[in-house]
Amino acid sequence: MSENAITIRNLTGGYEDNTIIRDLSLKLSKGGLTAIAGPNGAGKSTLLKYLIKELRCPDGTALLFDNDINCLKQKELAKLISFQDQYVPKTDEFTVRELVELGRFAYGDSMANSESVDEALQLTGIGHLADKYITRISGGEFQLAMLARTICQNAGILALDEPVNNLDPRHQIMLLDLLSNLSAQGKTVICVLHDLNAIMRSCSCCILMKDGKVFAYGKTRDVLTESNIREVYGVDVQIIEKDAKAVILFN
């Protein structure tokens, strides 16, 4: 078995007649917190949708832990990868606990399900919200509830699309630190992020995308260089390094 959590080979696709991803190949090792960055329309969210079979790719194009995703049933896929979307409607039908419990649908009924839900609620710091309806909590609290559901699924890969939306700076740092801790425990975490300074602070690796292709991939410090950011985003920047930390300044 390879050491890759995700393997993508020559993926091209998108939506109907709109091609978003163009001949994209990528290998992502197990573990680590990897950011997907790039301008709007670069294909970041589309890439994640291929990994969860929301979009279908040709056989053999996308593998999770050496498994062709097209050969996996939905419950099998759910045990390998959990996904947090950036757009999830709220409804009065669910309490926070019930929302988080949805992450256990692949496992059936068991005492472990309840324990996993409680652990996810505590990890995300929202145990006190368990019995509240999700329409009665803030946008940031809802984002944390969605993360708890993703964690509760106990998959080897966590894929998150803009998980820090609606969060204040303190909770953004808390969430990214939590994802970093999960990756240190062996989870493979991949998430779409727009804040380049947050990526520089928290993510071990970065996939920088442009025009549906991987422009650069590797250690974050090697990818988020002044020249790469200028080329991909079309903005002038300066990177200041001090005490082993780096800050990106936009001119």
N, C-alpha and C positions, 0 to 999 in steps of 0.2 A: 504494500500500500504506500502511495506517495505521501509526502509531507504537506501536500497542498490541500487547503480547505476548499478553495474555489479555483476551477480551471475553465477558461473561456477561450474558444478557438475560432478565430475568423468570423466573429458575429457581425452580421449586417441585418438591420431591421428597424422597425418603428411602428407607425400607426397607418394602416391602409396604404395610401400612396405617398405618405410622408416619411422618408427615411431619416432616422435620427442617429442610429449607431452605424458606423461604417468600418467594416473589416477590423473589428476590435478583438485583440487577443490579450489575455491576462492570466497570471498565476499568482494566487494569494496564499501565502503559507499559513499554517495553523497558528492560532493565537495572535495577539497583537491588536491594537486599535488603529484602524486605517480609515482615513478620511477620503471622501471623494469630493474634489473641489473643481471649480470651473465656472465660467459665466453662464447666465441663463440660456437654456437651449442647447447646452453642450452634450446632453444625454445622460446626466447623472441619475435622475430618477428612473429613466427608461431602463438603464442597466440593471437597477435593482429589481424592476418588474420582470425582467427575463429570469432572474434567479429564483423567483417565487412562482414561476409559470403563469403569471398574469398575462404575460406575452409569451407566445410559443416560439422557440427557436428550433432549427433543424436538429435531428438526432446527433448526439455526440458533440454538440457545440458547447454545452455548459455542463460541468460536472461539479458535484458537491461531495467531497471526500471520495472521489473516484466513481461516484454514482451518477450516471446519466439522468438528469432531472426528468426527462421525458419518460423514463422507465419507472418512476416512483409514483405510487399512489399518494393522494393528498395527505393522509395521516403519516405516511412514511416521510414525505417531504417536510411535514411540520415538526418532526423529531430531529431534522437536520438543520433547518433554518427557520428562524422566527423573524417576522417583519413588522416594523412600526411605520405606518404611513403618515405623511404630513397632513393629509386631509381625511378626517374621520368625523362624520356627523354625530352630534350628541342626541340622545333620546331619553325620554322619561322612563323607559322600560328597565333601565339598569341602575343598580347601585354601583359604587366603585368596586366593591368586592365581587359582584356578579360580572362586571367587566373584566376584572383580572382573572376570574375563573375560566373565562373563554380561552385563555391560553392553555388550558389543560384538555381541550377537546380530543386530542389525539391519544389520550391515555386512559380513557374510561373512568369509572367511579372507583376511588380508593381513598384511604386515609391520607396517602402521600399527597393527593391533590390539595387537600385542605392545608396541609403543612407547607406545601409549595406556595400557596396563595398567601398565607400569613408571612412567610419569609420574604416574598417579593414586596408586600406592602410595607414591611419594616425596612427593607433595604432602601426603598425609595422615599421613606420618611412620611408616608401618607396613611399609616395605620389608623390614625384618628378620623380619617375620612371614609372608612370602609363602608359604613351604612348610609352615607349620603348619596342622593341621586346625582348622576353625572351632569345633569343640567343645572345643578345648584352649586357647582364648584367653579373656580376660576379657570381660565384657559391654561395657565401654568400648571395648576393642580391636575387638570385633565391630561396634560402632556405627561406628567409623572405617573398617572394611572395607566396610561397607554404603555409606558416603559415597564411598569410592574407586570402588565399582561405579557409583554415580550419576554421578560426575564422568567416569568412563571412557566413559559412553554418549555424551558430547559433544553433548548436546541444547542447544537455545537456552534452554530453561526447566528449572530444577531445582526440583522440588517435594518438600519434606521434611516428614514428620509427626513432630514432636517429636525432632529429630535429636540433641539433647544429653542424652537419657535415658542413665543409667548412667555419665555422664562426670563426673570430678572437676572442680573449678573451673578448674584450669589447662587441661585439655583442652576444657572448654566454651568458654573464651575463644579457644583455638587454633582450634577448629572454626568458631566464628562469625567470627573474623578471616579464615579461609580463604574462607568463603562471601562475606564482604564484598569480598575481593580478586577473587573470580570475578565478582562483580557489576560491579566496576570495570572488568573486562576485557570487559564487554558481555553477560554472562550475566544472565538474569532469574531471580532466586532468590526463592522464596516458601516460607515454612516456618511450621509451627505451633509456637508457643512459649508456655510458661506463665509463665516468669520475666519479669515486667514490667521489672525493672531490666536484665536482659540485652537485652531489646528496646530499651530506652532507650539503652543503650550502643552497640549494634551495628547496629541496623536503621534504614535511611533512611526507610522508610514503615511504616505499621501499618494493618491492617484489624481493627477491633474489632467483634466479633460478639456479638449477643444475640438469643436466641429465633429462630435461623435466618435472621436478617437482618443486613445491614451497619449497625451502629449509628453508626460513624464510620470514615472512611478519609482518609488524607492523610499529611503528614509526621508522624513519630512524636511529636515534641514537641507538635504541635497536637492529636493524637488522645489521647495518654495524659495527660490533664489530671486534676486532682483530682476535678472534678465528673463527668467521664466514667467514671472508675474507680469512684466511689461508685455511680453509676447502674447500671453493668453488673454489678459484682461484689457490690454491697451491703456494702462495707466502707469504713471511714473511713481516709483516707490523707492524707499531707502530702508535698509534693514540695519538696525542698531543692535549690537551684541554687547552684553555686559553681564558678568557673573554667571556665565553659562546659560543665559537666557537671551532670546532674540525677540525684538519687537519690530513689526512692519509699520512704517510710517508712509502714508499716502500723501504725495505732494500735490 
